[in-house]
Amino acid sequence: MRLGIDFGSTYSTLAHFNRALNNVETITMAEGTPASIPSVVSIARKSKTVTCGDAAKAQIGKKTVRIFEAFKMLLTESNPDILRQRGYDETYTPREITRLYLESVLKTALLREGETEVEELVICVPEIWGKRVTTLDGRMILRDLLCREISVPVGHVQVVTEPEAASAYFAYNYERETGKRFNGHLLLIDYGGGTLDITLTEVFSDGHGSMEIGYREGGGAGENHPGEHGESVIGSAGIAYMQSVLVLALREGGLLPDGEAPDYTAPDFVAAVRDLESQLKSAERMKEIEDFFGTYGSYRKMKRVLKEERVEFCSVEYSGEEVPVYYHQLFAAYQQTIAGVLAEQVREINEKVRRHIDADPCEPDAGAKDDFKIALVGGFGSFYLVKQQIAEIYHLDTNSKTDPRTKNITANKREQAISLGAALLAEGKIVLQKTARYSIGLCTKNAKGRVTGLYYGIRYHQNIEPGKPYYLLSRPDAEDKPENRVTWAALYGNIESFVIEFTDRLDHGGLMDVKPEILERLRQLPDFGFWNCGFSMDENDVVSFHVTPRPIPGLPDQREGIVIPLDSYSRMFDLTAVREVTV
């Protein structure tokens, strides 16, 4: 079976391509249940029984079980204090909980579809995982979990970004609806439970089922960070928003003193957040929110709610007490947690988008040629305040179906778009163009240890062929010929640092020192002769280091090249001491 998975912080969705119907469709875990599967794992304190999904979510608030949530966003977290605050320990790590969860949903999906094994699997990760050194390991962790511990065949797992998968679905669906090829740019604003990803992709279609999707620009937020009281906050998205609403309600209700941080893992707090979530997600309550805030006429005028008489939205139970939640708290929490981050990230991406489409993305004319589309993705993207803030920024009429930037982009599938796109990729209906999310290379130093040059083998935004080595060149614009490659002598002992950069700058980077235990693996590097060095990257962004002998004209060379697959970044390098360098 070929599967696509949108592995989310709050909910996950599985999908496959139904060949009989010639279309993609989601897979439910049981008859009559929604496609979205809560990303929740519960473990009984005494029996250690593991429960996942809806059954686990139903146990939230019980003191006889341990509840684990948002484990995806903690997969790359190394701060033990943050992990402890979220209820993890040496036995139940985010990696182990992720394994238990993915193993459970995959097994259930196979049973539901009458299949016995996974042939191809495409799993999606946030775009922002490729934006920081500390989160680069996420792809490798998921790949290793699925191949080594859940028995998906090695080489049959592809880890792609959520925007790539969503772009695949929207472009595919556009062509099915219009009968026309889509060749142009897609701006995806993906708001989920743990992350905000804003990504510009470019789609090339031949109109006959072959499509390439290239990453062009990206931004977002969602990394774990400390809150105002020293507590750990996961992301700047749905989870953090609901927690902020509850904190405001508890403070104004006299149940949480000012300056005191809540225990985010306490059963009462977790249960109250889930109570609030269920009300925010219900169709009836969503309509009430829309009707209430809609009376203000625009997002900008909604701030008046902070000064007006309090109006109750709902109530939640906390420690046996009924706690009212008011509309002004919904808006205040949004302003504190979401509005500023969203506005800043959209502003930054819009400046980049203008250069690609040669138009202002905030004006309808930007889509006049039907080659630029805007799509909201993710569950939190359906929240009324998010939709209204986006509408104001882009001058969108939310009641209009004629804006060329949103026309023929299916809105009712925004929560499933990522999983449906992943299923299209797993089926081979769409081919992704591999684009480097960062530059990686080596540096040269003088006798005093001062960095004198930065040389990148793989460069930011470079289109690359998976597995092909790209060598360090003496000039950025040089053709890859032996005479243009940077030459190294006596490699062992001279390569102690790698350099990484997340922009297109070639004179700047972060110097990563190789850990002592990994230096031992580099003992096989030659300590004589002349050599060229390069890097390759596979489909899952796992990098290998290539060393080949520099040919000597007229003389045969018996030396063999060396390929060293780089391990996870956290095991290879001291990521707490990355040094910024400029040459």
Secondary structure, DSSP 8 states (H G I E B T S, - for coil): -EEEEE--SSEEEEEEEETTTTEEEEE-SSTT--S-EE-EEEEETTT--EEETHHHHTTTT-TTEEEEE-TGGGTT---HHHHHHTT--SSS-HHHHHHHHHHHHHHHHHHHHT----SEEEEEE-GGGGSSGGGTHHHHHHHHIIIIIS---TT-EEEEEHHHHHHHHHHHHHHHHHSS---EEEEEEEE-SS-EEEEEEEEEE-SSS-EEEEEEEEEEE--EEE-TTS-EEE-SSHHHHHHHHHHHHHHHTTSS-TT----TTSHHHHHHHHHHHHHHHSHHHHHHHHHHHHTTSSGGGGGGGGTS---EEEEEEETTEEEEEEHHHHHHHHIIIIIHHHHHHHHHHHHHHHHHHTS-TTSGGGGTTS-EEEEEESSGGGSHHHHHHHHHHHT--TT-S--TTTTTS-STTTTTHHHHHHHHHHHTSSEE--B-SSEEEEEEE-TTS-EEEEEEEE-TT-B--TT--EE-BSSTT--S-GGGB-EEES-TTT--EEEEESSS-SSEEEEEEB-HHHHGGGGGS-SSSEEEEEEEE-TT--EEEEEEE---TTS------EEEE---HHHHB-GGG-EEEE-
